[in-house]
Amino acid sequence: MKIFCIFSILLLCLFSAIPGLSDDSYKIIFETMDCSGNTGFASVGLDEIYKMNNGDCSEPDHPGRKLKQLLVHDGSGSYTAYTLTQDEAGKVMRDMKEYMRARKGVLERSDSIIIGH
C-alpha cells in the first residue's frame, strides 16, 4: 500500500510537470494593433473569449475602417481587451467557427465526452 501511494504521488508530479498536459485549452494566435499602428502578437484560449466589439479608433493604414476589440476573460472576473484590424478579427472569427464545428462533429460522430474546466 505504501509503495502504491508513493508511485501515485510520483506519477502525479510527473504529469503536472509536463507542459501542456495541465493546460489543454485550444489556443489561437493573432496579430494585435493599437491606435498608433504598433503591432504585436497574442495567444488566447478559445474558451476564454467573451466577445468582439468595435474599437475606439480607426486603423492607421485604412482610416475608414475601425479597429476591433476582442474581450477575453482574464480569470479574475474582468476582461483583457486586445485590439485588432478587421482582417485579423475575421481570421479569429473563422478560427472560432472552425473549432466549434470540429467540436460539434466529434460529439455527433462518437460517444466522446468533452470535459471543460
C-alpha positions as CSV (number, residue, x, y, z in Angstrom):
1,M,0.0,0.0,0.0
2,K,2.8,2.4,0.9
3,I,4.6,1.7,-2.5
4,F,1.3,2.4,-4.3
5,C,0.9,5.8,-2.6
6,I,4.5,6.8,-3.4
7,F,4.1,5.6,-7.0
8,S,0.8,7.6,-7.3
9,I,2.4,10.8,-6.0
10,L,5.4,10.4,-8.3
11,L,3.1,9.9,-11.3
12,L,1.1,12.9,-10.3
13,C,4.2,15.0,-10.1
14,L,5.4,13.8,-13.4
15,F,2.2,14.7,-15.2
16,S,1.9,18.1,-13.6
17,A,5.5,18.9,-14.6
18,I,5.0,18.2,-18.3
19,P,4.0,21.4,-20.1
20,G,0.7,21.3,-22.0
21,L,-0.9,18.5,-20.0
22,S,-2.5,20.8,-17.4
23,D,-3.4,23.5,-19.9
24,D,-5.2,21.7,-22.7
25,S,-7.3,24.7,-24.0
26,Y,-7.2,25.2,-27.7
27,K,-5.4,28.4,-28.4
28,I,-5.3,30.8,-31.3
29,I,-2.6,33.3,-32.2
30,F,-3.4,36.6,-33.7
31,E,-1.7,39.9,-34.6
32,T,-2.7,42.9,-32.5
33,M,-2.6,46.6,-33.5
34,D,-3.1,49.7,-31.4
35,C,-4.4,53.1,-32.5
36,S,-0.9,54.3,-33.2
37,G,-0.2,51.4,-35.6
38,N,2.1,49.5,-33.2
39,T,1.7,45.7,-33.8
40,G,2.3,42.6,-31.7
41,F,1.0,39.1,-31.2
42,A,-1.2,37.4,-28.6
43,S,-2.4,34.0,-28.0
44,V,-5.6,33.1,-26.1
45,G,-7.7,30.1,-25.4
46,L,-10.9,30.0,-27.5
47,D,-12.9,29.1,-24.4
48,E,-11.7,32.3,-22.8
49,I,-13.0,34.7,-25.5
50,Y,-16.1,36.6,-24.4
51,K,-17.0,38.8,-27.5
52,M,-15.7,41.1,-30.1
53,N,-16.7,44.8,-30.4
54,N,-15.9,47.8,-32.5
55,G,-12.8,49.6,-31.2
56,D,-12.5,53.3,-30.3
57,C,-10.2,54.3,-33.2
58,S,-9.6,53.6,-36.9
59,E,-6.9,51.5,-38.5
60,P,-3.9,53.7,-39.2
61,D,-3.5,52.3,-42.8
62,H,-7.2,52.4,-43.5
63,P,-8.8,55.5,-41.8
64,G,-12.3,54.5,-42.8
65,R,-12.1,51.1,-41.0
66,K,-12.5,50.9,-37.2
67,L,-10.2,48.6,-35.2
68,K,-12.0,45.7,-33.5
69,Q,-11.7,45.0,-29.8
70,L,-11.5,41.3,-28.6
71,L,-12.6,40.8,-24.9
72,V,-11.0,37.8,-23.2
73,H,-11.8,36.6,-19.7
74,D,-8.7,37.1,-17.5
75,G,-9.7,34.7,-14.7
76,S,-10.2,37.4,-12.1
77,G,-13.8,38.4,-13.1
78,S,-12.8,41.0,-15.6
79,Y,-11.5,41.1,-19.2
80,T,-8.4,41.8,-21.2
81,A,-9.0,43.8,-24.3
82,Y,-7.0,43.2,-27.5
83,T,-7.3,45.5,-30.5
84,L,-7.0,44.0,-34.0
85,T,-7.6,45.0,-37.6
86,Q,-10.8,44.0,-39.2
87,D,-8.9,41.5,-41.4
88,E,-7.4,39.8,-38.3
89,A,-10.7,39.9,-36.5
90,G,-12.2,38.0,-39.4
91,K,-9.5,35.4,-39.2
92,V,-10.1,35.0,-35.4
93,M,-13.8,34.5,-36.0
94,R,-13.2,31.9,-38.7
95,D,-10.9,30.0,-36.4
96,M,-13.6,30.1,-33.7
97,K,-16.2,28.8,-36.1
98,E,-13.9,26.0,-37.4
99,Y,-13.1,24.9,-33.8
100,M,-16.8,24.9,-32.8
101,R,-17.7,22.9,-36.0
102,A,-15.0,20.4,-35.1
103,R,-16.2,20.0,-31.6
104,K,-19.7,19.6,-32.8
105,G,-18.6,17.0,-35.3
106,V,-16.8,15.0,-32.6
107,L,-20.0,15.0,-30.5
108,E,-22.1,13.9,-33.5
109,R,-19.8,11.1,-34.7
110,S,-19.0,9.4,-31.4
111,D,-19.7,8.7,-27.9
112,S,-16.8,11.0,-26.8
113,I,-17.0,13.1,-23.8
114,I,-15.6,16.7,-23.8
115,I,-14.6,17.8,-20.4
116,G,-14.3,21.6,-19.9
117,H,-12.9,23.2,-16.8
